[in-house]
Amino acid sequence: MSNNLVCVRKEEGIAYVSLNRPDKYNALNYELFKEIDVCINTLKKDKALRAVILFGEGHSFCSGLDVKSVNRSPFDAVKLLFKLLPGNANLAQRVSIGWRRLPVPVIAVLEGVCYGGGMQIALGADFRIAAPECKLSIMEARWGLVPDMAGFVGLRELMPKDQALMLTMTADILTAEQARSFNLLTAVEADPMAAAIVLAQRLIQTSPDANAAIKQSIQKSWSAPIRQLLRRESCYQVRLLAGKNRIIAAIRQSKSPQKEYKNRQSGW
């Protein structure tokens, strides 16, 4: 899959997804929002997918909202924010929370700048690996806005409330090492793409069903009451074991004497 603003390349079960507005530091206009959303929905249907590496073309992840572009079409802003029910995710929120809803691990590779909406998207990933020179900021308050792209879902899992308030209210620009100290980053690496590939290759060596269950279980149970956590863990484990038992039974049946005799008779 490849198009103007989002490019996807797949190798050995890993999807390499890039934001492709390098001349604008991958700033988010309405079209880019739409293409990210379409990309996530397409990847969700890919049964062969094992991991996603998300990055920005031109050595910059994303500089945030392209305010001039959105202001030129007020109707685009309406389409970004529209939702039928308050608890649903609108388009602006789906480009962040959508990565959390994929049943595979998502790794964001951060270089250059990762500001505002870019930071919200990165917070939707399961892992964030940044280059040492990367600059990061939850920048919306600088423009008199509230961060409204669902990044708080990830942020509240990563840091205490007072630190999240401070970073959001001050809109401070952080170095990669500072962001790592706030737990916004998984790692800081001289070559973040190479590190992301190594991590993705490690992750795809384990069971995709187990990884999907682990991701869902941790996300849903992280701040849930203990009884819900225990119930969810048991449910996922039973499903996984039931699936393995079906596979084992099928293998045993295929190796039964009757099956072997029929296979020989048919010339297999």
N, C-alpha and C positions, 0 to 999 in steps of 0.2 A: 504493500500500500504506500503510495506516495502522492502528495499533492503540494500545493503552493506553500502553505503555512505550517503544516505538520508532515514530517517524513517518517516512515516506519520501514525498518529493515530487520528481517528475521534470520537468525542463524542458530541452529542447534537448540531450538526451543526458547531462545532469548530474543525479545523484541527490543530493538534500539529505536527509541522514539525521540525525535528532535523537534524543538520549536524553531521555526525557520523564517524569522524576520531579522536577520543579523544586522541590517542597516539601521534598525530601530532598537538594537540591543534586545530583540525579541519582546518588545513591549506588546501588551495585550490590547488588540482592537477587537471589535465584535466578531469579525471573521475568524480570528485566531481562537477566541472562546469557542465558537461553534465547531471548529475543526478538532480541537482537543476533545470536546464532548463526543463527537462522532468517533474519534479514534478510540476512546475508552470503551464505548459501546461495542465497537468492532472487536477489540481485543478480548472483551468479556466472552465473546462467542467462540473464541479460538481454543479448541480442546487440546491442541498440541502445545499451547503456550506454557512455559515454566517460570519465566521471570521477565521483568521489564527494566530497562535502563533508560532513564529519562534525562535529557540534556538539552542545551541550547546551542544552536549553530553560531559560529563566529566568536567562540570563546567567551560568551556571556550567557548566563542562564536566562534571566528575564528581569528587565528594569521596572516592571510593574505595569500599571494601567496606562495605555496611550490616551491620555486625557483629551488631547486635541481631536483625535479621531472620534472618540465617543461623543464629545460635545458637538461635533458637526452634525450628528444625527441623534437628537433627543429620543427618537423612537427606539434606537438601538439600546439606549440605557434602560428604557422600559422593558424591552425584551430580555435584557440581562437579568433584571431583578424580578420579573413576573413569576408568580407561583400561584397555583389554585388554592393550596392550603399552607398556612404559615409554617408547619413542620416539615414540609417538603423542601427539597433542594432546588433552587432556581439554577439557571445556566451558569451564573457567576460562581455559585457554590459547587456545582458538579465537577468543575475542572480541578478542584482540590479533593473533595470527598470521594470523587469517582475512583481515584487511584486506590483509596482504602477499600473500596468495594470489589476490586478485582481479586480473584481467588489465588493470585500468585504474588510473590514478593516484588516490590517496586523500589528501585534504587535511583535516587536523584543525584546527578553529577553536577556540582555547582562550581562555576568559574565566573570570573568577571564580577558582575553585579547580580544580586538576588534581592530585589527591593519590592515592598508592597505586595501586589498581586503575585509576583514571582515567589516571594516567601510563602504566601498562602498555598500556592501549588506545591512547593517543596515540602511543606508540612503535611501534605496528603500522602507523601511517599512513606515507605516503611523504613528506609535508610537514606541518609544524606551524607555524601562524601564530597568535601570541598577542597579546592586548591588553596594553598596558603595565602595567595593574594586576593582571594574572593572577599567581597564586601557584602554584608547582609543587613537588612533592616525591615522591621515591621513599620512601614513608613506612612501609613494612611493618615495618622493624626497631623502630620505636617501639612496636609492639604485639607484639614478640617473634616476628615472622613473617619468612619468607624470601619475597622477590618471586618468585611462582611462576606468573605469567600470560604467560610467553613474552616479556616486555618486554626481557629480556637479549639476545634475538636482534637487536633494533634497537639497543640500547644499546651493544653491543660494536662496532657499525659507526660509532658517532658519537663516541666518546671513548676516550682511553687507559685502560688497566685501572686505574691508580691513582686516577684521577678517578672512575671508575665505582664503585670500592670505597668511596671517601670519601663520595660522595653517598648510596650505599646503606646504609652502616654508620652514618652520622650522622643520616640521615633529615632533613637540613636542609631548611627551606622556602626556596625561591629566588624572587626576583623574576623577572619576565620577562627583564630585561636580564641578570641573572646566569645564567639558564638559557640565554640566547642565547650568552653567553661560554663556556659549557660545551658548546656545539654541540647542545643538546637541542632548540633551536628553529630553524626555517628563517628566520623573520622575526618582528619585533615591529612591529605596526601599530596605529595609533589606531583604525581600523575593520577588525578582522581578517576579518570576513565579506566586506566589500567587496573586500579584498585577495585572499581565497580565490576569489571569483567571477572576478576578473580573471585570476588564475592558471589557473583551470579553463578559462576561455574560450580562453586561449592554448594550453593543452595539447590541447584538442579540435580545434584547427586542424591538428594533425599527424596522421600515419597512426595509427589505432588498433592496427593489427597491429604496426607498428614500436614503438609505446609498450609494448604487451604484451611484445614480445620484449626490449626494453631493460630493462624492469622485472625480468623473469625472469633475464636475463643478469647484470645487476648484482647482484641478490640472491644468485644461486647462485655467482657468480665473485668476489665482493668479497674473500673471504679464502681462495679456493681456490688450489691450485698453478697456476703459469703455464700449464702444458700443458693443464690442464682449462679454463682461461679461454680460451685460443686455440681449443681444440676447440669450446667452446660458442659463441663468437662466430661461427665459421665455419658451424656448424650452423644457427643462427638466421638468418644472412644468406642461406644457400642456400634455406631455407624461404621467406623473404620474396621473394627473387628468383623462385623457382619459382611462387609465387602470382601475382606481377605478370605473369610470362610467360603464365600461363594466361588472365589477364584480357585482355592484349593480343591473344592469339590469338583469343579469343572476339569481341573488337571487330572485328578484321580480317575474321573470317569473316562477321560480320553485315553488313560493308560490301562483301562480294564481289559481282561482277556477277550471279552466279547467285542469290545471296540476294536482291539488290535486285529482280531480275526476278520471283522468286517472290512477293516482298512486293507488287509492283505488281499481279501477276496475282490475288492474293487480296484486293486492294482496300485494302491498308495505306497 
